[in-house]
Amino acid sequence: MGGVDAKVTPTFCQQSGSTTTEEDVMARIIRCECGYVARGETDDEVITTIRGHMSTDHPALLETVGRDDLLGWIQLD
């Protein structure tokens, strides 16, 4: 309505919505000393997985190990 008809051609980044780095596509893992490996695509996923393992196999640790501790244990796979 009475405006300028602008034609905008999106660049590659605008079309894809985001860029992907190698770190983004790598799985996050936490290796438990018992041999269990928790794996997830995000920090939150791997923390949820390891907390589930801890609740069944190491319930005493669940109360003493915090989120910041678990974040420090995450490795990229």
PyMOL commands that set and color helices and strands:
alter all, ss='L'
color gray80, all
select helices_A, chain A and resi 12-16+22-25+43-57+59-62+67-73
alter helices_A, ss='H'
color red, helices_A
select strands_A, chain A and resi 28-31+37-40+75-76
alter strands_A, ss='S'
color yellow, strands_A
deselect
rebuild
show_as cartoon
